[in-house]
Amino acid sequence: MSSMSLVKQPIDLIIYFILFGTSIFVNKYVLSVLNFIYPTIFQGWQTLVGGILLRILLSHKCLSVSATELDKSGFISLLPSFLFFSAGIVASSKALSKLSVPVFLCLLNTLPASLYLLEVAPSFRGGSGGPVALLATLVTIGSAVASVLMDIDMTVENLNFSDSPYFWMLVSLACVAVQTLHFKIADARYTEVDRLYFSYIFGVVVLAPASLYLEEAFEVLHFPHASRYDFYAGCLLSGILGLFLNLSTMKVQSQNYFSVVDAITKLVTSVLALSIFPDYTSHTVKIFVGINLVSAVFVPQPKSKEVEMPDPMQEQLMESVLSRA
């Protein structure tokens, strides 16, 4: 690795840190403060903005990779990923609209922890991180489960989990997990950028008629804040930030300290969110969430095969884009 790459790594991680926190805050503002409760419309707009912007970046060769044409066999291979991508982003919006940011990020931590646990479980060893990493993984998952159990009303008459944001968070995590595992067996001709671009297109095609079927396209006509500038700005920013966050993640996820930076990013974002958005969770839930956010720092990030980028040009992925952003 060149000395220039070593210098750029901290900068790339700082950019990821900023993009992640800003994206969470913008989405939370639109979904909760403005109470925009139409996920197929919101995510359809995000995929449209992201798809158009990514197409522009590829057309003007702002990225060091070029799009691969999607043929029939490629479409069949990537179709499960497209479906889980669309379902996951809608479920994530429904969860974030009702959950506090710390709780949302606490549950998000269970995904890398679960994937790491699956990675080390066959050998019954602590993996590359040793027993500390294994213990941190179990604490991360256990504290997340405890926070959910402490927060939901377990009385029989109120137990309707399908209407709970925790249900939608579970759907979102399941979709992301399956999508991550599917990437390992999908058509290897397509890069992460290709998959993101085609996922955006598929999302627009699927979510547009879904909004009509669910009648959200008609209900949104009565949205009380439709004329506010901050609403339009938030929707536009959410699409732009979502794209650059995805591209930034592709850039930094193979770096040695990404798992630590990712966990610290969620921890700092959660602390800042407490001073920005109201949080009505109990003190007991906050304690478990705090334990989760701290223990996640010691959970190693599972590495997929695709993170190992053999093409030297892909080492420069996003450099030109981030320099222009």
Phi, psi and omega in degrees: 000134183285160179296329179295321178295322178296325179288324184283338183303310178300323179296317179298321180290325177293319178298317177299316179304313182291315181296319181296307182298316181296319180297318179297315183294318180295314179297318180296322180296314181292317186284322187254311182290312177277350176057048177274095190259044180234080189296326180291326176289313183297312181285330174298320177293318180297316179293326178294311179297314180297319180295316179295315181295319179293323177297319178296316180297321179289320181294323181267012176055039176282343176254154182276009174236154178244153184291140175263136182295137181270108178265184186296314181294323178294320179296316180296320181293322184266354183305315178302322179296319179299316182296313181290329176297310181295316179294322183294318182288327176292314179297323179296319178296317180296325179287313183295331181294334184249334181270152172289158181300315178301318180293319179301314181287329175300313179291329178295330179294338182290339182292303177297328178295317180293319179295322177293321179296320177295329181290322184263347184300318182302328182264351182055038177235174182279005179068201182292337182270352179078190182296332178296316179295319179295317178297317179298323178297313180295321178293320179299313180291316182296318180291327177293316178297318180296320180296324178291313181297327179285339187263328183276150179276115186269005178292148187299318184288339180254001185276089177230081191294333183293338177267359184273146174297337177292328176297314181291329175293322177296318177298316180299313180297320179296319180295317180293320180296313179295320179297318179297316179290326180293328179303331184286340182243359181286170180305119186286353179291337188261127179282174177297325178294317177302312183296321178295316181297313180291329176294321176299314180297315179298321179299317178297314183295323183276317187286333179298305176292332178295324179293329176286318180296320180276000178067014177290331179296333179270323180294328183292342178295339180258012180296123188292337183257020185296339183262002182278140181290326180293333176293312179294320179296318179296318179295317180294315180296324181298320178291317181293312181296323179300317178296309183293330176293318178298316179293321178295321178298319177300326183286320191256349189293343178269356182284152189301320187258018183297318182298322179291314180296320179298315180293318178295323177300316179293322179295311181294319178300320179295318180296316179295324181296330180297333179266355182251316183244147178294143181229115185255013179287155183287166179295326179296316178296319179299323179295313179295322178296318178298318177299317180299312184294327179282315182295331181296339178297332185262006179268119178294152180275123176297137182251125177276168180294328186286343178295332177284100185269106183284336183281121181301329181293331181288346175295338180263011180303129178080353183298312181292324181293312183293333178286336179268342184289000000 
